[in-house]
Amino acid sequence: MERLKHEIALLEMRREQLRIHLISFRGRHHAEARKVRFVLNAMGARLKALKRFAIATGTIGRSKPTLH
């Protein structure tokens, strides 16, 4: 289960990096911006599924305090 927590943390950090990268594009319709948005959406779906699994298995809880 530690691996699951680690994967969630890594995905959240990578998603934040991509959000910052996306801000750097001036044109909304820039080809690279579209690719980054697509990857962000896929990461969001994966994170949502991993978090649901972690909550269902008791790995993480909604009421537990976190440091971040």
mmCIF file of the C-alpha atoms, coordinates in Angstrom:
data_MODEL
# 
_entry.id   MODEL 
# 
loop_
_atom_site.group_PDB 
_atom_site.id 
_atom_site.type_symbol 
_atom_site.label_atom_id 
_atom_site.label_alt_id 
_atom_site.label_comp_id 
_atom_site.label_asym_id 
_atom_site.label_entity_id 
_atom_site.label_seq_id 
_atom_site.pdbx_PDB_ins_code 
_atom_site.Cartn_x 
_atom_site.Cartn_y 
_atom_site.Cartn_z 
_atom_site.occupancy 
_atom_site.B_iso_or_equiv 
_atom_site.pdbx_formal_charge 
_atom_site.auth_seq_id 
_atom_site.auth_comp_id 
_atom_site.auth_asym_id 
_atom_site.auth_atom_id 
_atom_site.pdbx_PDB_model_num 
ATOM 1  C CA . MET A 1 1  ? 0.000   0.000  0.000   1.00 0.00 ? 1  MET A CA 1 
ATOM 2  C CA . GLU A 1 2  ? 2.994   2.291  0.423   1.00 0.00 ? 2  GLU A CA 1 
ATOM 3  C CA . ARG A 1 3  ? 3.549   1.924  -3.302  1.00 0.00 ? 3  ARG A CA 1 
ATOM 4  C CA . LEU A 1 4  ? 0.024   3.192  -3.929  1.00 0.00 ? 4  LEU A CA 1 
ATOM 5  C CA . LYS A 1 5  ? 0.587   6.270  -1.753  1.00 0.00 ? 5  LYS A CA 1 
ATOM 6  C CA . HIS A 1 6  ? 3.902   6.883  -3.504  1.00 0.00 ? 6  HIS A CA 1 
ATOM 7  C CA . GLU A 1 7  ? 2.332   6.619  -6.970  1.00 0.00 ? 7  GLU A CA 1 
ATOM 8  C CA . ILE A 1 8  ? -0.449  9.039  -6.012  1.00 0.00 ? 8  ILE A CA 1 
ATOM 9  C CA . ALA A 1 9  ? 2.096   11.546 -4.677  1.00 0.00 ? 9  ALA A CA 1 
ATOM 10 C CA . LEU A 1 10 ? 4.227   11.287 -7.830  1.00 0.00 ? 10 LEU A CA 1 
ATOM 11 C CA . LEU A 1 11 ? 1.225   11.757 -10.106 1.00 0.00 ? 11 LEU A CA 1 
ATOM 12 C CA . GLU A 1 12 ? 0.092   14.799 -8.137  1.00 0.00 ? 12 GLU A CA 1 
ATOM 13 C CA . MET A 1 13 ? 3.558   16.372 -8.404  1.00 0.00 ? 13 MET A CA 1 
ATOM 14 C CA . ARG A 1 14 ? 3.811   15.625 -12.123 1.00 0.00 ? 14 ARG A CA 1 
ATOM 15 C CA . ARG A 1 15 ? 0.330   17.046 -12.698 1.00 0.00 ? 15 ARG A CA 1 
ATOM 16 C CA . GLU A 1 16 ? 1.346   20.268 -10.988 1.00 0.00 ? 16 GLU A CA 1 
ATOM 17 C CA . GLN A 1 17 ? 4.473   20.473 -13.155 1.00 0.00 ? 17 GLN A CA 1 
ATOM 18 C CA . LEU A 1 18 ? 2.365   20.068 -16.285 1.00 0.00 ? 18 LEU A CA 1 
ATOM 19 C CA . ARG A 1 19 ? -0.067  22.753 -15.128 1.00 0.00 ? 19 ARG A CA 1 
ATOM 20 C CA . ILE A 1 20 ? 2.839   25.165 -14.750 1.00 0.00 ? 20 ILE A CA 1 
ATOM 21 C CA . HIS A 1 21 ? 4.121   24.140 -18.183 1.00 0.00 ? 21 HIS A CA 1 
ATOM 22 C CA . LEU A 1 22 ? 0.680   24.743 -19.680 1.00 0.00 ? 22 LEU A CA 1 
ATOM 23 C CA . ILE A 1 23 ? 0.648   28.312 -18.327 1.00 0.00 ? 23 ILE A CA 1 
ATOM 24 C CA . SER A 1 24 ? 3.806   29.029 -20.319 1.00 0.00 ? 24 SER A CA 1 
ATOM 25 C CA . PHE A 1 25 ? 1.928   28.692 -23.625 1.00 0.00 ? 25 PHE A CA 1 
ATOM 26 C CA . ARG A 1 26 ? 0.534   31.964 -24.850 1.00 0.00 ? 26 ARG A CA 1 
ATOM 27 C CA . GLY A 1 27 ? -1.788  30.614 -27.526 1.00 0.00 ? 27 GLY A CA 1 
ATOM 28 C CA . ARG A 1 28 ? -4.671  28.513 -26.291 1.00 0.00 ? 28 ARG A CA 1 
ATOM 29 C CA . HIS A 1 29 ? -4.714  26.503 -29.497 1.00 0.00 ? 29 HIS A CA 1 
ATOM 30 C CA . HIS A 1 30 ? -1.003  25.764 -29.528 1.00 0.00 ? 30 HIS A CA 1 
ATOM 31 C CA . ALA A 1 31 ? -0.425  22.100 -30.497 1.00 0.00 ? 31 ALA A CA 1 
ATOM 32 C CA . GLU A 1 32 ? 1.775   21.413 -27.475 1.00 0.00 ? 32 GLU A CA 1 
ATOM 33 C CA . ALA A 1 33 ? -0.848  22.964 -25.177 1.00 0.00 ? 33 ALA A CA 1 
ATOM 34 C CA . ARG A 1 34 ? -3.450  20.551 -26.543 1.00 0.00 ? 34 ARG A CA 1 
ATOM 35 C CA . LYS A 1 35 ? -1.130  17.619 -25.848 1.00 0.00 ? 35 LYS A CA 1 
ATOM 36 C CA . VAL A 1 36 ? -0.478  18.818 -22.307 1.00 0.00 ? 36 VAL A CA 1 
ATOM 37 C CA . ARG A 1 37 ? -4.224  19.261 -21.659 1.00 0.00 ? 37 ARG A CA 1 
ATOM 38 C CA . PHE A 1 38 ? -4.839  15.729 -22.917 1.00 0.00 ? 38 PHE A CA 1 
ATOM 39 C CA . VAL A 1 39 ? -2.156  14.307 -20.593 1.00 0.00 ? 39 VAL A CA 1 
ATOM 40 C CA . LEU A 1 40 ? -3.529  16.342 -17.669 1.00 0.00 ? 40 LEU A CA 1 
ATOM 41 C CA . ASN A 1 41 ? -7.015  14.959 -18.244 1.00 0.00 ? 41 ASN A CA 1 
ATOM 42 C CA . ALA A 1 42 ? -5.683  11.398 -18.404 1.00 0.00 ? 42 ALA A CA 1 
ATOM 43 C CA . MET A 1 43 ? -3.658  11.951 -15.218 1.00 0.00 ? 43 MET A CA 1 
ATOM 44 C CA . GLY A 1 44 ? -6.705  13.371 -13.484 1.00 0.00 ? 44 GLY A CA 1 
ATOM 45 C CA . ALA A 1 45 ? -8.732  10.277 -14.352 1.00 0.00 ? 45 ALA A CA 1 
ATOM 46 C CA . ARG A 1 46 ? -5.950  7.972  -13.171 1.00 0.00 ? 46 ARG A CA 1 
ATOM 47 C CA . LEU A 1 47 ? -5.532  9.905  -9.913  1.00 0.00 ? 47 LEU A CA 1 
ATOM 48 C CA . LYS A 1 48 ? -9.258  9.797  -9.275  1.00 0.00 ? 48 LYS A CA 1 
ATOM 49 C CA . ALA A 1 49 ? -9.318  6.018  -9.757  1.00 0.00 ? 49 ALA A CA 1 
ATOM 50 C CA . LEU A 1 50 ? -6.245  5.461  -7.582  1.00 0.00 ? 50 LEU A CA 1 
ATOM 51 C CA . LYS A 1 51 ? -7.623  7.630  -4.795  1.00 0.00 ? 51 LYS A CA 1 
ATOM 52 C CA . ARG A 1 52 ? -10.978 5.834  -4.885  1.00 0.00 ? 52 ARG A CA 1 
ATOM 53 C CA . PHE A 1 53 ? -9.166  2.501  -4.662  1.00 0.00 ? 53 PHE A CA 1 
ATOM 54 C CA . ALA A 1 54 ? -6.978  3.752  -1.813  1.00 0.00 ? 54 ALA A CA 1 
ATOM 55 C CA . ILE A 1 55 ? -10.011 4.991  0.115   1.00 0.00 ? 55 ILE A CA 1 
ATOM 56 C CA . ALA A 1 56 ? -11.896 1.737  -0.506  1.00 0.00 ? 56 ALA A CA 1 
ATOM 57 C CA . THR A 1 57 ? -8.971  -0.349 0.754   1.00 0.00 ? 57 THR A CA 1 
ATOM 58 C CA . GLY A 1 58 ? -8.364  1.884  3.740   1.00 0.00 ? 58 GLY A CA 1 
ATOM 59 C CA . THR A 1 59 ? -4.925  2.956  2.542   1.00 0.00 ? 59 THR A CA 1 
ATOM 60 C CA . ILE A 1 60 ? -5.888  6.597  2.833   1.00 0.00 ? 60 ILE A CA 1 
ATOM 61 C CA . GLY A 1 61 ? -8.862  8.147  4.497   1.00 0.00 ? 61 GLY A CA 1 
ATOM 62 C CA . ARG A 1 62 ? -10.759 11.337 3.892   1.00 0.00 ? 62 ARG A CA 1 
ATOM 63 C CA . SER A 1 63 ? -10.738 12.290 7.569   1.00 0.00 ? 63 SER A CA 1 
ATOM 64 C CA . LYS A 1 64 ? -7.075  11.545 8.258   1.00 0.00 ? 64 LYS A CA 1 
ATOM 65 C CA . PRO A 1 65 ? -4.882  14.631 8.620   1.00 0.00 ? 65 PRO A CA 1 
ATOM 66 C CA . THR A 1 66 ? -2.222  15.083 5.955   1.00 0.00 ? 66 THR A CA 1 
ATOM 67 C CA . LEU A 1 67 ? 0.898   17.177 5.805   1.00 0.00 ? 67 LEU A CA 1 
ATOM 68 C CA . HIS A 1 68 ? 0.126   18.751 2.420   1.00 0.00 ? 68 HIS A CA 1 
# 
